[in-house]
Amino acid sequence: MLKENRSYFCEKKLLLHHSINDPLKENKVLYFYNDDCPPCMALRPKIEFLLKKEFPLMNLIFINAAQNPEYTASMMIFSAPTIVVFFEGKEYMRYGKNASVMQIKEDLQRPYSLLFN
């Protein structure tokens, strides 16, 4: 049985490590943001809506980069917002602060349909 999309807000390190390293969440989107970043706040609801509507089986995990600097650095994230997409536990795509919602949608359609259809 397939599960629907869930969003996780990783404000604390304990939740961060639990939700990101969970092997059941191999197909996920990590959204790195900062609270004082206007583009982060503007893009966040658009990405959340896109994933709920078009890719409901992907897990969306929001990570506050300022509160989780060790993990952010280990993922080689140096700007916000940054979106990292994983399929089957492997990094598939990475988008920087000028990410286009339409481009993300186009990039995810094929691998998503191959995995879940």
N, C-alpha and C positions, 0 to 999 in steps of 0.2 A: 504494500500500500504506500502510495506516495504522499509526502507531507507538503503542506503549503509553505510559502515563503514566511520566514520569521525575521524580524529586525531585532538586533541586539545593540544596545548602547553600552559601550565599554568605557565607563567612567573610572573604574577601579581596576587595578592590576589583577585581582583575583578573578573577576568576571572575564577580563580580557583573556587570560590564559585558558580558562575553562571553555569559553565559547569558540576561540580560534583554533585550539589544538584538538578539539573534539573530532574523532575520525568519522563520525556520522555526518559531519558538515564539510565534506570534501568539495562540494560545489557551492562556492560562496563568492561574495563580493565584499571586499574590505574597503571601507570609505574612511580615509584619514582626514581629519578636520581640526580646526582650532576654533575656539569660541569667539575670538576677536577677528575672524576672517569673514568679511562680507560675501565673497564668492562661495565660500564653504556653505554658508547658511542659505544662499540663493539656490545653489545646485542640489543640496541635500533633499528637499521634497520632490524635486523632479526625478532624481535617481530612485527614490523610494517608490514613487508612483509608477515609473517605468518597470521596475522589477515586480511589483505587485500585479500589474496588468499583463505584461508580456512574458515574464519569466517567473511564475509563482513558485517554482520548486527550488529557486536559488535562495540561499541564506544571505541576508544583508547584515553586515556587522559594521557599526559606526565606532571608530576609534578616535578618541581625543588625543591627538599627537602630543600636545603639551603635557598631558597628565601621564602619558606612557612613552617617555622619550627613549627608553632602552629598546622596546619592541619596535618603535618607529625607525630608529637607527638601524636595527638588525634587518629590517625590511628594505633598507636603502631608500627611505622616504625623506626628502629634503625640502619639500614644499607642500603647501596645502591649498586646495584639496587635492588629494591623490586617490585614485580608485584602482584597486588591484583585483583582478578577476581570476578565480581558480576553478578549473574543471578537473574532476577526479584527483584532487589534491595537488595539482601542478599549476603553477602560474601560467595563465593563458595570455592576458593582456594587462597593460598598465596605462593609465591615463593621468595626465597632469592637470594643472589648474585651468587650462583652456579646453577642457573636455566638452565635446558636443554630445548631447543626449541622443541625437539621431545616429551619430557615428557609433556610440556604444551599442545601441539597439541593433544596428546592422552587423556589427562585429560578433554579437552574442547569438544571433538567430541560428546560424548553421550549427555550431557545436551544441547548443541547447536542444535543437530539434533532433540531432543525432543521438543524444544521450537520453532524452525523455519521451520521444515519440516512437 
